[in-house]
Amino acid sequence: MTWDTVINLIDSSFITVLAACWILGFVLKNTPRFPNWAIVYVVSLIAVSFTVWIKGFAPETVLQGILCGAVAVYGYQLVKQAKKGVNDNVDA
């Protein structure tokens, strides 16, 4: 599965929700005393809330919110781990 496939799963009207979730996750990660385990839950809750607010409550809308939150957290981790891998290879 490529990023194109994942992005095609998310309705284009929710790309701003995805970006907002990415930023929210970054802010929470850099907030002192905020537990890392809670970030995924807060981002997911906000994503679902935003998508339902934008398009109304429907199973598809809730699923879109879950996808936005999941892709935001996964995307952040992907970038973070890629940077770590590059830095580890430079040190070796």
Secondary structure by P-SEA (a helix, b strand, c coil): ccaaaaaaaccccaaaaaaaaaaaaaaaaacccccccaaaaaaaaaaaaaaaaaccccaaaaaaaaaaaaaaaaaaaaaaaaaaaaaaaaac
